Amino acid sequence: MDFAGDHFSLFDLPAAFRIDSALLDRRYIELQSQVHPDRFASSGESARRLSEQWATRVNEAYQTLRKPLPRARYLLHLAQHDIGSENNTAMPTDFLVEQMEWREAVAEARAAGDHHELEHLHHRLQRELAARQEEIAALLDDQHDLEQAADRVRRLMFQEKLLSEIDDAIAAGEE
């Protein structure tokens, strides 16, 4: 195995946003079975250390590729395109207004203890996330428009944070 290779090469997958998740999972299990430190327990120190490094590398690569947001960020990184999440906070006004409306709806439902409404918001946002991910897939895989893809990734970051807040509110209501 090549430590210098990218995550996609490690799993023998094309470097694309759209990936075969089942194939990724199978290859992850195959790689883990090859490099897992338990297989090298009776080997020398060097072999054990190398297997630990490989197991860590395989785990990190898998965690990056299995979820859409980290995968999109990684693809932009491979293309040497900074998404600017730290210094580019400019967002279209309509998107920001929409985010404020979402947050107000979540806050109202949470304050009212309306578990049903929180679930409804969760499902609605899941559909929006799926649409955003399809948009990113088209921009990265089909159009190779890195600038627009980076913009959509920044938006996805906002939306995933909101989804996490909704999930937290649902969990708090179940306690």
C-alpha positions in Angstrom: 0.0 0.0 0.0 1.1 3.5 -0.7 1.1 6.0 2.1 1.3 8.9 -0.4 -1.8 7.9 -2.3 -5.1 9.7 -1.9 -8.1 8.2 -0.1 -9.8 7.1 -3.3 -6.8 5.3 -4.5 -6.5 3.5 -1.2 -10.0 2.0 -1.8 -9.5 1.7 -5.5 -12.3 4.0 -6.3 -12.6 6.8 -8.8 -12.0 10.3 -7.3 -15.6 11.5 -7.5 -18.4 12.7 -5.2 -20.7 10.0 -6.4 -19.3 6.7 -5.0 -20.6 3.2 -4.5 -21.1 3.2 -0.8 -21.5 -0.6 -0.6 -18.2 -1.0 -2.5 -16.5 1.4 -0.2 -17.8 -0.5 2.8 -16.6 -3.9 1.4 -13.2 -2.5 0.5 -12.9 -1.0 4.0 -13.6 -4.3 5.6 -11.1 -6.0 3.3 -8.4 -3.5 4.0 -9.0 -3.5 7.8 -8.7 -7.3 7.7 -5.3 -7.0 6.0 -3.8 -4.3 8.2 -5.5 -4.7 11.6 -2.9 -4.7 14.4 -4.3 -7.9 15.9 -3.0 -9.7 12.8 0.5 -8.5 13.7 0.4 -9.1 17.4 3.2 -11.8 17.2 5.2 -9.8 14.7 8.1 -7.6 15.4 7.8 -4.0 16.7 8.3 -2.5 13.3 5.5 -4.6 11.7 3.1 -3.8 14.5 3.8 -0.1 14.3 3.3 -0.2 10.5 0.0 -2.0 10.8 -1.2 0.5 13.4 -0.3 3.4 11.0 -2.1 1.6 8.1 -5.1 0.9 10.2 -5.3 4.5 11.3 -4.9 5.6 7.6 -7.6 3.3 6.4 -10.0 4.5 9.2 -9.3 8.1 8.5 -9.8 7.6 4.7 -13.0 5.7 5.3 -14.4 8.3 7.6 -13.7 11.0 5.0 -15.2 9.2 2.1 -18.3 7.7 3.7 -20.0 11.0 4.4 -20.9 13.5 1.7 -19.6 16.7 3.4 -16.1 15.4 4.3 -15.9 13.7 0.9 -16.8 17.0 -1.0 -14.3 18.9 1.1 -11.6 16.3 0.4 -12.3 16.4 -3.4 -11.9 20.2 -3.3 -8.7 19.7 -1.3 -7.4 17.3 -3.9 -8.1 19.8 -6.6 -6.2 22.4 -4.4 -9.3 24.5 -4.1 -9.8 26.0 -0.7 -13.5 26.2 0.2 -12.7 29.3 2.3 -14.8 28.2 5.3 -12.6 30.1 7.7 -12.3 33.4 5.8 -15.2 33.3 3.3 -18.3 33.8 5.3 -20.2 35.7 2.6 -23.4 34.0 1.8 -26.3 35.1 -0.4 -28.9 37.0 1.6 -31.7 34.7 0.6 -29.8 31.7 2.0 -29.0 33.5 5.3 -32.7 34.5 5.7 -33.7 30.9 5.1 -31.2 29.8 7.7 -32.6 32.3 10.2 -36.2 31.1 9.5 -35.1 27.5 10.0 -33.4 28.4 13.3 -36.5 30.3 14.5 -38.8 27.4 13.6 -36.5 25.0 15.6 -36.3 27.4 18.5 -40.1 27.7 18.6 -40.7 24.0 18.3 -38.1 23.3 21.0 -39.6 25.9 23.4 -43.1 24.5 22.9 -41.8 21.0 23.4 -43.3 20.1 20.0 -41.6 16.8 19.2 -43.7 16.3 16.1 -42.7 19.6 14.6 -39.1 18.9 15.3 -39.4 15.6 13.5 -41.1 17.3 10.6 -38.3 19.9 10.4 -35.7 17.1 10.6 -37.3 15.3 7.6 -37.7 18.5 5.6 -34.1 19.4 6.2 -33.0 15.9 5.2 -34.7 16.3 1.8 -32.9 19.7 1.4 -29.6 18.1 2.3 -30.1 15.4 -0.3 -30.9 18.1 -2.9 -27.8 20.0 -1.9 -25.7 16.9 -2.2 -27.0 16.2 -5.7 -26.2 19.8 -6.6 -22.6 19.2 -5.3 -22.4 15.9 -7.2 -23.3 17.7 -10.4 -20.9 20.5 -9.8 -18.0 18.3 -8.9 -18.5 15.2 -11.1 -20.2 16.6 -14.1 -19.4 20.3 -14.5 -16.1 20.4 -12.6 -17.1 23.8 -11.3 -15.0 24.0 -8.2 -16.0 27.6 -7.3 -19.7 26.8 -7.2 -19.1 23.5 -5.5 -17.1 25.2 -2.8 -20.1 27.6 -2.3 -22.5 24.7 -2.0 -20.2 22.9 0.4 -20.2 26.0 2.7 -24.0 26.0 2.5 -24.1 22.3 3.3 -21.9 23.0 6.4 -24.5 25.4 7.6 -27.3 22.9 7.0 -25.6 20.0 8.6 -25.0 22.1 11.7 -28.7 23.0 11.7 -29.6 19.3 11.4 -27.4 18.5 14.4 -29.2 21.2 16.4 -32.5 19.7 15.4 -31.3 16.2 16.4 -30.1 17.6 19.8 -33.5 19.2 20.3 -35.3 16.0 19.5 -33.0 14.0 21.9 -33.5 16.6 24.6 -37.3 16.2 24.2 -37.1 12.5 24.5 -35.4 12.7 27.9 
